[in-house]
Amino acid sequence: MQRLSKNGTCPSPQVAIFGWDNIVYASAFGFNVQANIILSVAEDQIKGIARVKLNRFKTNQLARVLLALGLVLVAQPLGMAKTKGEDEFTDGVNFYTKHDYATATDLFWHSIQDGNGTASTWLYMAHSKAGQGKLVEARADYESVIKLFKDSEQAKVAAAWIKALDAKTWRPAHEQLPTAPEKPGAKATPPAEGFRTRLDVLPASGHPKVSARMIATIKQTIEGLPKSVYKTLDEGGAKIFLAANVIDKWPDCINMPRPGSPDQSIADEPGRTYGRDIYVYERPLFSKATKELGDARDQQEIKASFLRQVGRVLDDCTGNYSRDPSLRTAYTMDVNSLDDRAKIGMEYYLLEGNDGPAEACAEAVCTLLGGRHKDSERFEKNFPRTESWVKTRLRL
């Protein structure tokens, strides 16, 4: 019998389920688990569901709950050929056991996309996101397990993890305390919640502040988002920051070259995304020497910039679909069809590595959601396969 450590205690502080042959070990955030769990799989068992037997264990309170619920994995029936989705699931488990949770997450998502959307695949993906510290996403995936596989053992495990995360990681929005005591006789007003409320306007430094018109444009654009897009941004914890220019928060960006346009600086960009934080800037840089800003961008360009950042966050919230092999195939076909003249002005979408496809996907989201700017028509003409793939993937 193999063990993870000499004393039989799972060393990882992350959420993990490790399976080798007939051994399964479980560990949780900050909860040590000592257990010998024997996984017995009967060849004639329906759908290859594994029976988990607990020989002996010594756990804290949360671990007892999880083990009592039963950690059930879907096993491949003996002698049955594996599909592509099942192979991706197996590869995902291998990376998972190596603590490479990012790669594991991608593989589990691809497995689901390729038809292996079992309860165990969804549960593993949730655990992998939790292992990366993406707790909001993990919680959303645990909820998906509960909704899609009601009354299953995996749903019970997912429910236990949601309870554990809520108790030890954050306070859900509906439980937030008011910032000030209510006046006697005042009507109770529920706290504002959701993506639309996570909007912050940054103070200006030596130039005009963000205009009310820009704020109104962003709010109006948010309200016009498809429900599925809004839900993904909301559950993913996306935030919005509006500023006159990037130098209001990061002055040194004035000296940083803009990707794809080395003759410009980041201070010339209309927007940027850091993780799931969306930044939209109202004014371009006019003078690098004096840090003077130019005239405000028109509202159509501001809307397009915001929707482009939305595209970047959607990519992150949904498992980085810009790295999907089928997307890469469509993107490569688009790029190979461009001559030197067509590539002019498209440099941002032709960046090397993962950046080019990611930027093309973000721009595709922008155009599909109604964002328009001076290069929109050229992008749609030059990247039709990429845009079609994104439209299908996000059901836009």
N, C-alpha and C positions, 0 to 999 in steps of 0.2 A: 504494500500500500504506500503510495507516494504522499508526501507531505510538503506543505509550503514553507514550513520552518521547523527547526528542531523541536520546538515546544508545541507544535501543532496549532499555533495561533496565526491566523491570516495577517500578514504584515501590512497589507495595503490599507490606508485610511479611506480609500475611495470605495464607491459602491462597486461590487464585483461578484460575479459568479464564475467559478473556474471549473471546467470539466475536462478530465483526462480519463479515458477509458471508462471505468466504473466509479470514479471518484468525483464528487462535487464539493467545492468549498465555498462558503459564503462569507462576505465581510461587508461592513457598512461604515458610513461616515463616523469615525471616532468610536465605533462599537466593536470590541474584540469578540471573536467568535471561536470557540473551541468545539470542533465537531468532526466526527467521522461519518460521512454521509455516503451510503452505498446506493448507486443507481443501478437498478435492475430493469432490464428491458426484455420483454417477451417478444419473440419473433412474430407471433400471431396477434399481437396487441393492436387494436384498432387505431389507425393513424400514428402508430409508433409512439404513443404517449408513454413517457417514462414514469415508473413508480419510484418514489424517493423514500428510502428507509433511514430513519435516524437511529443509529446504534447508541450513541451517547453524546451529550453535549452539555457545555457549561457556558451560559451566555448571560448578558445583561438583559434588562427588560425588553428592549426593542428587538434584540436578536431572537428572544423567545417568541415574540409575536410573529416574526417573519418565518421562523422555522415551523411554528405551529400551523401557519397558513399553508405551508408546503411550497417549496421552490420547484415548480414543474417545468421541465424543458421538453420541447418536442424533439423526439429522436427520429432519425431516418430508419424506416423499416428495413430489415436486413434483406439484401439481395435486390433492392430497388435502385434503378438508375437515378442519379441526381440530375435535377434541372440546373440551369444557369443560376437561378435565384437561390437554390439550395447550396450550390458551390460557394456563392458569395457569402451566404450565411456562415458556412464552415470557415471560410477565410476570415470573416469578421470575428468569430469566436477566437481564432488563433491570435489575431492582433489584440483582441480584448484581454486575453490572458497575459500578453506581453505589456499590458498597460498603455498600449498605443491607442488611446480612446478616440482620437480624431480620425484615424484611418478606419477603425472599427465602425464608427458612426457612418462614414461614407459607404462602407460595404453593406451594412445593415439596411441603409436607405435604398441602395441599388437592388438589394435582394427583394425588398418590398416592391420596388418599381418593376422588377422582372417576375412578379407573380407569386413570390413567397411571403405574402403578407400574413404570416401566422402570428399568434399571440406572443410567442417566444421571441420572434424577430423584433416586434415592436418593443417588447420589454427590454431586450438587450440594447436596443438603440437608446432607450430612455436612460438605462444605466450608464451607457457610454458617454452620453451628454453630461450626466451628473459627474462622471469621472473627470470631465474637462472643466468642471466648475460652471457649466451652462445650466444653472439650476432652474431658471424660468422655462427654458426649452424642455428640460427633463420632466418638469412637472406637467407641461402640456402633453408630452408623449405618454406619461403615466395615465393622464386623463383619457387619452385616445384608447389605451388598452382597456380601460374600464368601459368606455362607450362601445367599442367595436367587439369586445369579447366578454360581454356581460355574464356574470356568474361563473366565469372560468377561474381556475386557480391563479393564473397570471393576473387576472383582474384584482383578485384579493391581495396579491403581493403588491401590485401597483397602488392600491388604496392605502396599504400600510406605509408605503414610501411617501406618498403625498402627506399623510398625517405626520410622518417623521420630519419631512422637510418644513412643513408649516410650523411645527413646534420648535424646531431648532435652528432654522435658517433665516426666515424672514416673517414679518407679519403681513398676511394677505391684505390687499387694499381695503376690503370691506371691514377690516378690523382696526384700521388706523384711528388713532385717537384725535379728537379735535385739537386745533392749535391753541384755542382759548376757551375758557368756560363760557357756556351759554348764559345769556341774561335771563332772569326769572320771567317766565311767561312767553319766551321766544319760541317760535316753532322750530322743531328739529330739522336741520337741513343735512341730508346725507352728503358725505364728502365726495367731491368730484373724482371720477376714476377714468381710466382708459388712455389710449394713445393720444387722443385729441387734447387731453389736458396736460400732457407732458411736453409743454412748449415753453421755452425760456428765451427772453430777449436779452442779449448781452449789452452792457453799457458801451457807449462809443468813447473813443479817446482822441480828442482834438479834431473831430469832424462830425458831420450831422449824424444823429442817432437813427436807428431803424425807423422807417416811416410806418404810420398806421395803415397805409395802403398795402405795404408788403405783408404786414401781419394779417390783414383781411384776405389777401390773395392765398396765403398759405392755409388759413383756416377754411376758406371756401374749397380749396383743393382737397383737403383732408376729408371734408364732408362728401366730396364727390367720388371718393375711392370705392371700388367694388367691395362688397361685404367680406369676401374671402381675403382680400388683400389687407383690409383694415384689421380683421381678426388676427392674421398672422403677425402684423406689426404690433398689435396690442399685446398679444400673448408672448411675443418675443421681447417685450420690454423696450421697444424702440423709443428714442427721445428726439426732440427737435430743438435746435438752437439757432436763433436768428441773430445776425450781426451785420454791421456795415461792411466789415472786411475781416479776414482771418487775423490781421495784425492786432485787432482789438483784444484777442486772447493770446495769440502767439506772435509777438512782434518779429521774432527771428525768421518767420516764414517768408519775409520780404526778400531774403537772400537765398531761398531754396528754389532751385529750378523746377519748373512744372513738368511732370512726366509727359513725354511725347512732344514737348515744346520747350527745349532748353533755352530759347531766347526770352522766355517769360518766366515769372516766378509764381509760386503758389498763391501769392497775393492777387494774382490776376484771375484766379479761378472763381466761378460763381457758386461753388459749393464743394463740400467734402464730406466723407463719412469715416468715422473712427469707431470700429466695432459696430455698434448699433446706435451710435449717436450721429444724428443727421445735422449738418451745419449748412446753412444757406446764407450767402453774402449778397448784400444789396448793391454794393459799389465796387468797381474794379480799381486797381491802383493807377494813379495818374502820374505821380512822380516818386521814383524810388529815393531820390535824394531828400526830398522834403516830407515824404510819406503822405503826400496829399492824395486824396481819393477823387475819382472822376464822378460823372453824373450817375444817378441811380439807373440801374438796368430797368428795362421795361417789364411789365408784369408777366408777359408771355414767357420771357426768358427766365424770370424768377420761378414761375410755375414749372417750367421744363427742368430747371436745375433741381428743384425739390423732388420731382418725380424720378429723376435719374438717381438721386440718393436713395429714394424708396426702393428702386431696383436693386441697388447694392445691398441694402438691408434684407430684402426678401431673399436674395441669394444666400446670405448668411443664415437666416432663420429657417430655411428649408433644406439644409444639408449641403450647401454649395453646389447647386445643380450646374453651375458653370464649369464644373470639372467632370460632368457626366460624359462618358465616352461618345454617346450618340450626339450630344451637343457639340463636342469637339469635332466630330465628323462633319456636321453641318457647317460649323464655323470655318473649318479648314477648306471646305469646298467654296465657301464665299470668298475667302482670302485668295485662294488660287485663281479665282476668276477675275481678279482685279489687275488691271495694267498699271503702269507707273503713274499715269495721269489720274486714274480713279483713286489712287491711294492718297493723293494730296488732300489734306484736311481730315483724313481718317486715321492719323497717326495714333491717336489715343486708343483706338480699337485694334491696333496692330502691334501693341506692346508685346514683348517676349514673355514666355512662361505663362503663368495663370492670369496675368493682368489683362492681356488682350481679350481673351474670351469673357472674362468677368466684366470688363467695361462694355463690351458689345451686348452682353445680356442686360446690363443696367440700362443702356440706351434703348434696347428693344422694349423693356418695360415702360420707359418714358414715352415712347411713341405710341405704344398700345394703350396707354392710359390717357392719351390726349395731349401730351407735351409736345410742343413745337418750337423749333429754333431754326436758324439759318441753314443748318446742315441736316435737318431732319429728313428731307426728301432724298438727299444723296445717301444717307445711311440706309434708308429703306430699300433703295435701289441696289446698293452694294452688298447688303447683308440680308437678303430675303429668306434664306434658309434658317439663319440664326433667329430671326424674328418669328418665323413660323414655328420653330421648335419651342421657343419661350412661350408663345401664345398657347400652344397645346399643353405644355407642362404646367402652366399656371391657370389654364382654363379661362383666359381673358377674352 
